[in-house]
Amino acid sequence: MQLFYRRYGEELNQPIIILHGLFGVSDNWVTFARRLAMEGFEVWAPDQRNHGQSPHSPNFNYLALTDDLFDFIDEHGIENPIIIGHSLGGKVAMRFALENPHLVKKLLIVDITLKAYGPRENHKSIIKAMREVNFNLVENRQEVEDQIRTYIPETRIRQFVMKNLRRSDGNHFNWQTYIEGIEPNLDQMFDGIDTINKFEKPTLFIRGGASDYILPEDYGQIRYNFPHAEIVTIEGASHWVHVEAAEKFYTLSFGFVSGSPSWYRPVESGTK
């Protein structure tokens, strides 16, 4: 499957691949990607299958998504990339690195871990909201947002969902997200990663202090599969830590990917 992607920076610079989360799109990461490109990185941000401008498929699981990443790297001749993944993108990044450690230089995982998660009501609410929009009755983006407000009262999440809205050639609105491919497979997106494989290279986990996706009891499993993992908490941030604490997140991320000796190493990471 040939994924749509955005690319920033010069060839031959250290490549970074950014993988968005469920219901996300590469456009969510444009500002972050451009900043990294200005610092001398070559940044690739694909839309994962059934998201954004990438192809649609009824086959939607972590095996397929990991294969897509392998094919994407091979297709574009990307060598020794640093991979950054948020949520679903983080699960894809972890699986890929554990299966292909020789192909990855570093790994940065944003607010997700290896464990299995139960179904999340907010994901179901997003699907319901997107399905309920009657595009025959809307003339602008504000009217679409007004229709989904009942199901998604949080402004931040509503704006995140609105990134999936596009205007077609016939001047009609529709969702880029392929709901028909995601909804039947939604439970598989909460599967865990159960493997004895280890990724023995630098790894950073950034968690939101107000999020329950990574908890202290998860640290043991993280350090088993990623022996050199650092775990950093940005206090007060939710699951969308890269949005709510954008400057702190960028500072940590840039320090890690650039190998700066002064990047923050907290006590909870095991480095004292």
LOPAKOL-898677 format. One record per residue: x, y, z of N, C-alpha, C in turn. Coordinates in pm, whole numbers, plus 50000, padded with zeros to 5 digits. Example, Ala and Ser with C-alpha at 12.3 -4.5 7.8 and 13.67 -1.06 7.14 Angstrom:
<pavexs>
513194943150780512304955050780513204967050780/512854977550708513674989450714512905000350787/
</pavexs>
This chain:
<pavexs>
500844988150000500005000050000500885012550000/500675021449907501455033849898500775044749981/501405048550089500835058250181501095072550134/500115081150154500325095450136501275100150246/502135109850214503055114650316503405129250291/503895135450397504475148850390505955147450425/506785154950356508225153950377508815167850391/509685169350490510315182150517511815180050538/512605189950500514045189150521514785183850400/516095183450412516975179850302517315164950304/517475159450185517955145650173519335144350235/519645132550281520925128950343521035133550487/520065141550534520025144550676519455132550752/519665132050883519115121150963517605120550946/517055109150898515605108350879514845105551007/513685111751017512735109351126511385106051062/510735095751112509385092151067508425094551182/507345101851156506345104751259505045097451224/504545089551319503305081851300502215087351391/501155092251331500035097851406499205086951474/498275091051558497425081751630496115079051560/495265071151626493945067751572493115080351551/492505081551434491715093151391492595105551367/493905103751371494795114851342495155115351194/495935125251157496435126751021497825132851029/498575131550922499925137150920499915152250943/498835158650903498715173150918498795177551064/498445168651158498535171851301499965175251343/500945170251267502345171151308503165180751221/502515188751138503235197251043504145207251114/503635214351212504445224451281505665218051347/505445206951416506535199751482507555194851380/507075189151270507965183751166508795194851103/508185206151076508915217151014510005222451107/509735222851237510755227451332511945217951332/511675204951331512775195351326513555196451196/512845198751086513515200150957514445212250957/514025223051022514865235051030516115232651114/516085222251198517235218951281518145208651215/517855205251089518765196551016518345182051004/517045179151021516545165551004515725164650875/515645152650821514715149850711513515142750773/512345148950766511185144050841510115138950744/509675126650770508615120250692507405118350782/506235122750737505015121250815503935115150726/503785101950728502755095550645501385095550712/500345095050630499015091450678498945076250681/498595070450795498465055950799497195051650726/497145038750688495995034050611494685037350680/493675040450599492335044250645492305057950714/493375065550702493455078850760493935088750653/493475101050666493955111650579493795108350432/494845110350355494795108450211495365094950167/495635086050263496145072850228495005063550187/495325052450118494285043250069493465036950182/492285032550143491355025950236491465010850223/491185003950332491224989450331490374983950444/489664972650422488954966050533489914959050627/491164957150584492194950750665492874961450750/492524961850877493034972350965493404966251099/494704963251115495214957651239496704961151248/497324957651359498724961651378499674954451284/499334942351245500184935351148500214943051016/499034947150968498964954650843499674968050854/499474975050967500084988150985501604987250995/502084976751060503534974751071504124971350935/503414963150859503874960050722503894972650635/502904981250654502874993950579504125002150608/504535002650735505725010350773506965004250710/507074991050712508214984250650508274987750501/507134986950433507084989850289507395004550262/506935013550350507175027850333508675030850341/509335024950439510775026950454511525021350334/511115009650288511765003350173511525011250045/510295015750026509935023049904510735035849889/510955042949998511625055949991513115055050026/513615042850049515035041250077515485048550202/514645048450305514965055450430515875046650514/517045051850548518025043950621518175048650765/518085038950856518365041250998517525052651056/516205052451038515395063651085515205063651236/514945075451289514375076951423512865076851403/512155068751480510695067851464510005073751586/509085082851561508255089051664506815084451641/506165079351745504785074851729503925078651847/502745083951818501795087551923500625077751924/500285072552041499115064052059499165052051964/498195050551875498235039551778499555039751701/500035051451663501315052451594502465047551679/502355049551811503375044551901503385029451909/502185023351906502115008751906502735003151778/502455009451665503055005151538504575006451546/505045017851599506495020251608507165009951698/506545006751812507134996851903507204983051838/506104978851777506094965751711507164965151602/507254975751523508224975851414509654975051469/509954982751571511314983051626511674969651691/510714963451758510984950551822511184939451719/510524940751604510654930651498511834933551406/512214946351395513274950351300514254959851367/514884955851477515754965251550516914970551467/517354962751367518474967051284518104978451191/516804981251175516364991651082516075005051150/516175005551282515755017451356516915022651440/517135035751438518225041751516517785044951659/516635051551672516085055251802514565054351794/513935054151912512485052951918511955062952021/510945070751981510295080052073508805076952074/508295072552188506905068152199506135078152285/504985082552234504215093052300502925087352359/502895086452490501725083052572501005070352530/501765059652519501205046252492502265036252539/501825024352575502775014052612502375000852550/503024989952593502834977152526501574969852569/501004973552680499894965752737498644966652651/497734957252675496414957752611495544967952685/494724974852611493814984752668492374980552644/491514983452739490094981152714489554991752620/488404988952559487784998852468487595012352537/487865022652464487745036252517486475042752464/485695048352556484425054352517484625066252425/485745073352441485935085152356486115081152209/486705069352183486835064852044485465061651985/484615055352066483265052252018482465065051995/482675074852081481965087652064482405094651936/483685093751904484185099951782483545093451660/483485080251658482875073251544481405076851533/480705076951646479275080351643479065094551592/479885103751638479765117651594479985118851444/481005112151393481315113051251480205106851167/479625096151216478535089451142477255097651143/477055105451247475795112751261475715125351177/476855129951127476835142451048476085140250917/475135148850890474395148550765475005159250672/475845154650580476575164150496475655171050395/474445166150380473495172850291472935185550353/473155187050484472585198450554473625208750599/474865207050555475915216450598476505223750479/476875236150504477465244350400478865249150436/479265247550562480585252050603481075243650720/482325245650756482955237650861482305239850997/481865251951023481255254851152479995246651174/479215244651068477995236851080478295222151107/479395217051051479815203451083480215202451229/480995212151275481425211951415480235212951509/479235220851473478045222051557477315208551568/477325200651460476635187751462477355177551551/478685178151558479395168051638479565172451784/479185184751814479385190051949478645181752055/477485176452020476705168552116477475156352163/478185150052072478915137652103480335140352151/480885151852112482265155252149482255169352209/481915170752336481825184152396483185190752417/484265182552427485585188352453486115195252328/486415208052339486855216052224488115210152160/489075206152242490345201052189490135188552105/489325179152153489085166852077488255169751954/487325178951965486495182651850487355188651739/488285197151775489185203051674490085192451612/490495182751693491285171551644490505163651539/489225160851567488385153551472488155161651346/488005174751361487735183351245488885183451145/490085179351188491215178151095490925167750987/489965158751012489625148250917488615152850812/488135165050824487115170050731487775175550605/487195172350491487705177850366486545181550274/486825190150179485825193950080486175187049949/485255179649894485495171849773485455180849650/485775174849535485775182249409484415188049377/483365181249422482005186049398481545196249499/482495201549578482235211749678481365206649792/481425193649818480715187849930481715183350035/481315183850162482175179450270482055164350290/483135158250335483105144450380484295141950471/484305130250534485415126450622486485119150543/487735122750564488835115250503488995101550569/488725100750697488875088250770487915077750716/488425065750692487605054850640486985047450758/485855052650805485215047150924484825032550903/484405029150781483965015450753485105005450769/486345009850756487475001050776487955000650919/487725011650993488215012551131487225006451230/485945009951217484975006051320484894990951344/484834982451241484744968051267485994962251331/487094969251322488374964351373488844972051497/487964980151554488374989051661488924981451781/488314970251817488784962751934490224958151918/490644955051793492024950651770493034961751797/492574974051793493484985251817493874986551964/493224978752051493544978952193494374966752234/494784958652136495604946952165496954951052223/497524941952304498844944352358499934938552269/501184941452304502354935852236503004926052333/502944913352299503474902852388504624895752317/505844899452352507014893752286508204894052381/509134884752361510364884952439511444893152368/511144898052248512114906052174512474918752252/513684923452230514134935652295514684945352190/514474958152215515064968552133516144975152217/517394972652183518534976252268519144989752231/518334998652175518845011752134518105022652211/518565035152201517935045952279516435047052252/515685047752360514225048652352513735058552456/512815066952416512215076652508510695075152506/510105073752625508655073952640508285087252705/507415094952640506885107252698505425104952732/505085106452858503705104252903503105117152957/501775118252945501065129453005500735126253150/501025135453240500755133153381499295131653414/498415137153330496975136053351496355124853267/497185116653206496725105653122496925092453196/496065082553165496215069353227496745058953128/497285063453017497775053952916499085047252959/499945054453030501155048553086501145051253236/501135040553315501105041653460502405036053518/502765039853640504015034853699504125019553697/503005012653711503074997953708503404992353570/503415000853469503774996553333505274997453308/506015004153397507425006753370508244993953357/507904983753437508654971253432508624964753295/507424964053236507304958153103508034966653000/507934979853012508644988652919510134985852923/510694984853043512144983153054512604969053020/511684959453022512064946052976512284946052826/511314951452752511424951452605512314962652552/512454973152630513284984652589514254987652704/515324979952715516234980952830516854994652851/516965002552746517575015752759516535026952759/515305023452795514215033252790514345043752900/514075056052862513865067052956512365069952955/511805073453070510385076553079510245090453140/509635099353065509505113253108508025116853119/507655123053227506275127553247506195142653229/505245147153149504925161453142503665163553224/503845169153342502735170453436501605179153379/500385174853409499205182553370498715179953230/499505172953149499115170453010498315157553000/497385157252907496565145452885497215136652778/496415127952718496905118852614497475126452495/496975138552472497455146852360498555156052411/499525150152475500595157652542501355166452443/501525161952319502285169752220501535182152175/500235182752203499425194552169499305203752290/498995197852405498725205852525499985211752586/501115204952567502385210052620503395210352506/503035217152398503795216452274505255220552291/505525231052366506905235852378507745226352462/507205221652573507935211952655508175199152577/507145194952503507275182752425508355184352319/508375195752252509385197852148510785198052207/510945204852319512255205752381512795191952417/511945183552478512355169952512512665161852386/511775162752289511935154952166513195158852092/513415171852075514595176252002515875172252075/515875173652206517055169652282517365154952262/516325146652261516525132352245516985128652105/516305133752002516655129651865517995135351823/518385146851880519655153051843520815147451924/520505139952031521575134452113522235144652202/521525155452232522085165852317522385160252456/523575162752509523915157452642523145164052754/522465175052725521765182552830520275179752835/519795170152751518345167952753517945161852887/516735164652928516245161653062516195146653089/516855142253198516815128253239516265127653381/514985123953398514365124453529514695112353616/514445113653746514715102853839513905090453803/512625092253760511775080653734512265072453617/513155077953535513675070553421514715060353463/515165061453585516195052253631517585058253619/517685070153562518965077053553519035087453664/520025086453748520105095553863521365104053857/
</pavexs>
